[in-house]
Amino acid sequence: MAYEKPTSRHLLVILLVLSLALTVPAAAQETGTRVVQPGETIEVGAEPIVLDLIGLRNASSFNAITELRKYQGDNPARSVQRVIGVPKDSYFKINSHTFKGHYGRYFAYSKEDGVINDSSIVFVQAPPPTVTVTPTETSTVTEAPTATATTATEPTRAPLPGLIAVTAIALAGLLGIAQKR
């Protein structure tokens, strides 16, 4: 009976260290917030990016941005082509699925101020990632001209953040079970 308590304490410490080792990399993968200024061009890809749209607010009233609007011919006097709702202008998360192919100039809109003509930003589609091929092996044949053999290596990928989080939750559950015993 005297050995059960220290063993369970050591087990709890080990499980705690393992859960921290798995959750810290997942938390570190979150990208920082990008502060947006009027007239800026932003490349949008499949990976989500977080924008801070406070710089697009009307300087005199400083009311929150509620929508980003795309107008026909980039002219706010013409009809609206597309509207993207902005729930929180200090933390606006977007990716290529947000635009569904409708890139271009978007004007900031506030319910209190209306269209802010001097606060527009341009969204463009990010170019697809390219795979770089590096030569891994060079062979020389004496009878023939020099031949170079190259093979493409598969890029390494980080483990999925979701998988890391699920594993950390499972380890936390094991900690709770071990603590009850």
C-alpha positions, 0 to 999 in steps of 0.5 A: 500500500505504501508503494501505490501512492508514489507510483501514482504520483510519478505516473501523474507527473509523466502524463502531465509532461506528455500532455504538455509536450503534445499541446504546446506545438499545437498551440504554437501553430496559430498564426499571428494577427495581421494589421491591415491598412487601407489600400493594402493587397492581401494574398489569401490561400487555403490556410486561414489568416487572421486580420485586424481591420481596425485600421480601416475604421472611420477616423472621426467616429471609430465605429466597428467594421461590420462588412466588407463589400465588393462593388461593381467596377470597384465603384461604391456608387454602383451596385453591391456584388458581394458582401462578407460579414465581419463579426469582429473587426479586430479578429477576422479569420479568412481563407480562400473558402471565404471568397469562393473565387470572388477576389478583388477590391473590398470596401469597409462598411460600418452600420453606423457610418456606411461605406468608408470610401477611403478604406478599401483593401484588395484580396488576391488568390495566393499562388499555389505552393510549388515543390522544389526538386533538389538533386540527391544523387549524381552519377558519372559514367566514363564511356558516356557524357555525365548523367545526373539522376535526380529524385524528388523527395516528398516534403515533410509535414507536421502532425495534424493539430487536431490529432495532437489536441485529441491525444492531449485530451486523452492523456488528460483523461488518463491523468484524471483516472490515475488521480482518482485511484 
